[in-house]
Structure formats: structure tokens, C-alpha cells
């Protein structure tokens, strides 16, 4: 673990344990899980400041074809309703398109989490049509509707490609009544909590329509998790402790029962299974320390399990929650 990460973890551990805020019934997953989340690539064409998994152009980790096949087996056979494909930029896994096509053979919901900018790079331009043909839900990161604010977070030149791709998705029927679903994700640009989600969604809808003629289905406002690149930057600038204090002060017990970890299984690029994508970043595998291969090879292994918590979990239960 890099020195900055170790220092950040020490700061996180100095606060009152999150698990003590969780009532006993919510310390386990549901008996039946709905979502299989698969992180298939740490490679990304961007290196966003808020990225908890520290994805970027120099990362090399991608899920192998064999592990992807094991994920498909578990998705098909264990009652999951949704396959949530994420990264990095999941499109940068060389087996991504194959994986997406195989997953779509099952009657269920396929989610692709995309930064959209990747879809204008050579070799990826055809993927919007593939998404539309398969009816995949696209969850697109859009930190802000203004170029200046967004590029502070994602880098110069990252705004226009995303706007062009949102328009392309609209042309393919995304965001329209009866068309495939297009959802947007807002992350704050710094060490503060997101605004009210309903208010922010109305603001996004008005501005994107007025300025660019863009329509979408839903906007999700997610608090930045104090891990990875974001957590290290907070620690280096002396903002990690104040940010954690904000998260803890905003703890909302009503969000605990709906935490994402209670209804999903999350798979890392190497097949290790986690309670959520944030636990992947925190290097906290599920309590039984199994792999997706174990679940694929033994149908008797229960999906229900005790959840591993850390103080980064305060970010999922602050305000209206991020699940």
C-alpha cells in the first residue's frame, strides 16, 4: 500500500466504527441478491480526481475471459436480476463486447457504467449502437453540466466528447419514452456532500435540455468515497478528517437498510468477491474470502453472508444515501 494510502487509512480508522451504527439485522445481506456487479477493468482513458479505484490509462488490470465466463455462469444460475458492468472504463477490456452479448442472452437488466468519452476513441465508436441493440441501460458519469466545472474534475477536453455522446445516445432512443434507459451520475468536485438529488435532477434536466437538447431518465447524486485517488488527495491536503466529520455528522439511519451491499455481490477484476465496489478499493474481500470461481463451481454455496464494514461506509449513508 502506498504511503499516502496507509496514512489515509489511519485517519479513517481514527473515527468511531461505522459498524456500531448498523443494527444487527442489517449486518447481513438479504437472503436473495438482485445485483451481480462486475469490475472488469482498471484501465481507463481518464484519471478522474474522485476515482476510488484509481483507474487510469496506465493501469493494466483486466478481467480474463475465464473469469468473465464464471461471472456469466453465476449470473445465469443464481437468480440475479441485474448484471452491473463497471470499471475503470469497462469498454477497455478486450472481451467486453463478447461479455455484453453473452449476458444479454439472459432475461434481465444489463447496466454498463461508462464515462462516455471512451466511446469516441478509435475502436469504440460502434458501441452505442451495440448498447441500443441489446437494450443495455447506460449509467453515464457526468460530474456537472458546465464545461468548466466538469473539466476541473475529469481533465481538459473531457466535456465535449461526453455531450456529443449523450446526443448520440438520444438519437438511438436513449432517454425517450419506451427507449432504453440513460441515467446520469453526479459526484461533487471536492470535499462536500452532494445537493438534494431531486433538486439537482431538475437542474440538470433543465440545463442539458436548454443548452444541448439532451434528455435522460434519472440522475443519481453520489457522495465521493474517501478512498483511492480521492482519499489520498484529501489526506495530502489536510481535508480527509474534516470530510469524514461531515459524513458522520450527516449520517442518516434511514439509509442503512437500503445499503447496496445488502443486495449485491461485487466481483473484482481478478475474480475476488466483495460486498461492494468501495470494498474493492479498500481491499476488503467478503468475509468467507471466496472467488467467483467458487460460486460458479459450487451451486450450494450461499450468497447470503455477513457484510464487512469500514469507516468509508459513512459515505453511503450520509444525507439521502448513495445506494
Beta strands, then each sheet from edge to edge (+ up, - down):
strand 1: 35-39
strand 2: 82-86
strand 3: 109-114
strand 4: 137-141
strand 5: 182-187
strand 6: 218-222
strand 7: 264-267
strand 8: 273-274
sheet 1: 6+ 5+ 4+ 3+ 2+ 1+ 7+ 8-
end
